[in-house]
Amino acid sequence: MKSKWITEFWRFFQSRKFALIILTVLLILIVAGVLVPQKNVDYKIFSAWYFYLLGILLFINTLLCNLKQVQRVSKISGYKIFTLPPNAFQTSFDITSAMDYAALAERISQTFTSWGYQTAKKQIPDQETVKISAQKGQGGRWGVIVFHLSFLIILGSVFYGNLTKMEGITYVGVGQTFTEREQDYFKITRGLLFRENQHLNFQMTLNRVKARYSQGYPDVDNLTLVFRDQVKGTTYYQGNGENIAYRGMRIFIDNMGFAPALVFTDDRNQLIYGTFKKIQTEFHSENRVTFEDQLDIQSLNLKVFLKFLPDAAKKGDKVYSKSSQPKNPLLYLRILSGNRKLFDGTLKTGAKVKLGDNLFLNYPEYRHWVSFRLVRDVSPAGIFPGFFIGIGGLAIYYLRLPSRFLISVEKNEKGATVKIAGYTDKFKEVFKKKFEHIVKKLQQEYEETGREGIV
Amino acid sequence: MYRWEVILLWVSVSFYVTASVLYVFSFIFRKDWYGKASLVTFSGIVPHTVSIVLRWIESGHGPYVTFYEVTISDTWVALLLFLLVQFKYKKLELLGVFVVPVSFLLIGLGVMSSAQIYHTPASFQTYWLFVHIIFAKLAFGSILLGTGLSVFYLIKEKKGQFAHQALNKHLPDLDTIDELGYRFIAFGFLHLGIMIAAGSIWANKAWGRYWGWDPVETWSLISWLIYGLYLHLRLTWGWRGRKSAWYAIAVFAIMLFSIFGVVYLYHSVHSYYLKLS
């Protein structure tokens, strides 16, 4: 009883019906996921355990279904007499000939062989009838198997990639060096199997960048990076930020902005505090990007509000930036000490302002900063070949038409009656034309004395 | 050049209006004007093609950046596919009753949005984008034809032996309609798959991720899955004829939404390409 239940379960587990159920549930979850915004909610469907579980079930089910299909298709042989379903196309015609029906059957079998069919022939015992089976294009059946194999490759690569991947974001100013290690990332996401000691520990120095915002996206005109590590030595990159790949890691430019140097000195010009403050870039719409931030200097009890205007212009009393390109850069600052306003105005590079009796602010220069996204993900190495295999599978499926014919040659008083049945499991309309064409060719080849219409 | 582009598009629109009226009139009042309607549709394709070419030259990129460009080029592919299919299957003229008015309405939607030219950043100019776009258009065109066949399957089946002459003269038998509808949808499914694959390769190249559950991506996957289900339902549960036709018609709305509707509702990386204003 128990074993029957297990057998039934196993049969269902590897059935196409189960695949349909999984696909339907996945579909419902995906629709739910796209209808409920997935950002800033606890209920993230696409990374939930049950979503992965369904993926794993689909993987196992597809694998088992495919194995079953392989078994089934490899059993199909054109060298054995087979039967056809009752809905096969059928017709018959008579051949008037002095030849024996068996010799005629041999000729028909040879004709099919010359057309590239695999054939088998059998004399029916106690009857003056010979049966011939002919089949071609069974490779078309492998198309679906290949397509599902690609699906397995893609799903497998996605799972493995998600387990081993790493993605991190880092902010680097011009002249700064980033080391590829856990603590140097601003934000990092890791797969379950990625360990901290798998970081590559190379150094990346941002030497130069010329970038701007173009229609809402950071567009880099020129970028120079220097990579240093013990494996490859020193490597230079110069380009527009596209396709930066280093030791299996892909590097993308995520954002860009400006970092003004703020140097606080005393009346003897001695440094009290200095920093390159990376001002946040905020994207509002494709034509509006702002560069605003705040800096708390606790040692000096100062609060600094910063606004960088790369392409400053004046409209009445209002100062604004015409674009994100640093054509006429101005730095707007509001500096408070407690509730007391020490400074409120704009500065050009090289400016120096007195904030108090013994406190000066110097603004010698500004630099660009770039945020890089570093990605290590091996899954594309499986996914993309998987796509091509899948397309290949579908191409085989569509281009190869499996055709099966069952011909029976029966003796009659004038020669023989040829009964012919043809079957395919797809594109029946295309096959119908092929069937008619083959019957016509056969009739032309042998003497035609009569023909019934195709049923 | 822009002036000529707009003039030619409106010329083609006027041809499509005429063709739509001719198709619908022929169908309702049982007139045999389908040949004339197809000829008028063909006359519309010519200025439509020139208009797209002029825009391509002027913008420096293919017609896929703005909503306007997407609608005019998607409908161009669909109508061209419809006319080409007529060469092969003479008995499919009646399909124009569905395909031409739907295309005309979509062009109308496109024309109502901004025709302003936007330029794409250099980092987005890759041949994978081209493959992605081409197959998206082919998928839409073949699924539109497949859905149209499903509609006429149901009409012809409902009329049964009382089907008027046009349904017999300008459409094949029910089995052939069912088979052709399935083949067009299967063809569209294949193209949708290639579109998603090419988009994924492009996204990986541009942003370092092959999949990001972006709304447009996700809706494309939903479309692909529902058409995958359509194929499985035919194979596994033998859904043919009426059931299959109803399914194809019902899910076509999702397909339309994923191509033309998503960008209205969501902010997506694809919004860059489908600027609405």
Interface residues (C-beta under 8 A of the other chain):
Chain A: R16 K17 A19 L20 L23 T24 L26 L27 I30 V31 G33 V34 Q38 F46 V158 E167 S214 Q215 G216 Y217 D219 N240 G241 E242 N243 R250 F252 E286 R373 V375 D377 S379 P380 I383 F384 F387 G390 I391 L394 Y398 F427 K428 E429
Chain B: Y118 H119 P121 A122 S123 D175 T176 E179 L180 R183 A186 F187 L190 G193 I194 A197 S200 I201 N204 K205 W207 G208 R209 Y210 W211 W213 P215 T218 W219 L221 I222 L225 I226 G228 L229 H232 L233 L235 T236 W237 Y272
